[in-house]
Amino acid sequence: MFYTYILYSSLLNKYYIGSCQNIEQRLQDHLNSRSKFTKKAKDWEIKYFETFPTRSEACQRELQIKKMKSRKYIENLITTKG
């Protein structure tokens, strides 16, 4: 199983979009400064994720979300995920 996820840092008031195979391990990587963008804060939390059967599909979805370049779009995804 592969994931596309959105993290949020209240300290930075920023979102981060990524994809991975192990979402819990990837969150730990972000929290432990193993990612250049996310090492600026230690309060990242998973706000949203989608699952996919292949890495390719997860990466495509990650790029689709990033191409929107819209905080409003991201926040809408998070609030309507239920």
C-alpha positions as a Markdown table, in Angstrom:
| # | Residue | x | y | z |
|---|---|---|---|---|
| 1 | Met | 0.0 | 0.0 | 0.0 |
| 2 | Phe | 1.2 | 3.5 | -0.8 |
| 3 | Tyr | 0.1 | 6.8 | 0.5 |
| 4 | Thr | -0.2 | 10.4 | -0.5 |
| 5 | Tyr | -0.3 | 12.6 | 2.6 |
| 6 | Ile | -0.6 | 16.1 | 3.8 |
| 7 | Leu | 1.3 | 17.3 | 6.9 |
| 8 | Tyr | 0.7 | 20.5 | 8.8 |
| 9 | Ser | 2.9 | 22.6 | 11.1 |
| 10 | Ser | 1.1 | 25.1 | 13.3 |
| 11 | Leu | 4.5 | 26.7 | 14.2 |
| 12 | Leu | 5.2 | 27.5 | 10.5 |
| 13 | Asn | 1.5 | 27.6 | 9.5 |
| 14 | Lys | 2.5 | 25.5 | 6.4 |
| 15 | Tyr | 1.4 | 22.3 | 4.7 |
| 16 | Tyr | 3.7 | 19.7 | 3.2 |
| 17 | Ile | 2.5 | 17.2 | 0.6 |
| 18 | Gly | 4.3 | 13.9 | 0.0 |
| 19 | Ser | 4.0 | 10.3 | -0.8 |
| 20 | Cys | 5.5 | 7.1 | 0.7 |
| 21 | Gln | 5.0 | 3.4 | 1.5 |
| 22 | Asn | 5.1 | 3.6 | 5.3 |
| 23 | Ile | 3.3 | 6.7 | 6.5 |
| 24 | Glu | 4.2 | 6.3 | 10.2 |
| 25 | Gln | 7.9 | 5.9 | 9.4 |
| 26 | Arg | 7.8 | 8.9 | 7.0 |
| 27 | Leu | 6.2 | 11.1 | 9.7 |
| 28 | Gln | 9.0 | 10.1 | 12.1 |
| 29 | Asp | 11.5 | 11.1 | 9.3 |
| 30 | His | 9.9 | 14.5 | 9.1 |
| 31 | Leu | 9.8 | 15.0 | 12.8 |
| 32 | Asn | 13.5 | 13.9 | 13.1 |
| 33 | Ser | 14.9 | 16.4 | 10.5 |
| 34 | Arg | 15.4 | 13.8 | 7.7 |
| 35 | Ser | 13.7 | 16.1 | 5.2 |
| 36 | Lys | 15.1 | 19.5 | 4.1 |
| 37 | Phe | 11.8 | 21.3 | 4.0 |
| 38 | Thr | 10.3 | 19.9 | 7.2 |
| 39 | Lys | 13.3 | 20.1 | 9.5 |
| 40 | Lys | 12.4 | 23.8 | 10.2 |
| 41 | Ala | 9.7 | 22.5 | 12.7 |
| 42 | Lys | 9.1 | 19.6 | 15.0 |
| 43 | Asp | 5.3 | 19.8 | 15.2 |
| 44 | Trp | 4.3 | 18.2 | 11.9 |
| 45 | Glu | 1.1 | 16.1 | 12.1 |
| 46 | Ile | -0.8 | 14.1 | 9.5 |
| 47 | Lys | -3.9 | 16.0 | 8.5 |
| 48 | Tyr | -4.9 | 14.0 | 5.4 |
| 49 | Phe | -3.9 | 10.9 | 3.5 |
| 50 | Glu | -5.1 | 8.7 | 0.6 |
| 51 | Thr | -4.1 | 5.1 | -0.1 |
| 52 | Phe | -3.1 | 3.6 | -3.5 |
| 53 | Pro | -2.1 | 0.2 | -4.7 |
| 54 | Thr | 1.0 | 1.5 | -6.5 |
| 55 | Arg | 3.8 | 4.0 | -5.9 |
| 56 | Ser | 3.1 | 5.5 | -9.3 |
| 57 | Glu | -0.5 | 6.3 | -8.5 |
| 58 | Ala | 0.5 | 7.9 | -5.1 |
| 59 | Cys | 3.2 | 10.0 | -6.8 |
| 60 | Gln | 0.7 | 11.1 | -9.5 |
| 61 | Arg | -1.8 | 12.2 | -6.8 |
| 62 | Glu | 1.0 | 14.0 | -4.9 |
| 63 | Leu | 1.9 | 16.0 | -8.1 |
| 64 | Gln | -1.8 | 16.7 | -8.8 |
| 65 | Ile | -2.3 | 18.3 | -5.3 |
| 66 | Lys | 1.0 | 20.2 | -5.6 |
| 67 | Lys | 0.0 | 21.6 | -9.1 |
| 68 | Met | -3.1 | 23.1 | -7.6 |
| 69 | Lys | -0.8 | 25.5 | -5.7 |
| 70 | Ser | -3.8 | 26.3 | -3.5 |
| 71 | Arg | -4.0 | 26.4 | 0.3 |
| 72 | Lys | -7.8 | 26.6 | -0.1 |
| 73 | Tyr | -7.8 | 23.3 | -2.1 |
| 74 | Ile | -5.7 | 21.6 | 0.5 |
| 75 | Glu | -7.8 | 22.8 | 3.4 |
| 76 | Asn | -10.9 | 21.7 | 1.5 |
| 77 | Leu | -9.5 | 18.2 | 1.1 |
| 78 | Ile | -8.8 | 18.0 | 4.8 |
| 79 | Thr | -12.2 | 19.2 | 5.9 |
| 80 | Thr | -14.2 | 17.0 | 3.5 |
| 81 | Lys | -12.1 | 13.8 | 4.1 |
| 82 | Gly | -14.9 | 12.1 | 6.1 |
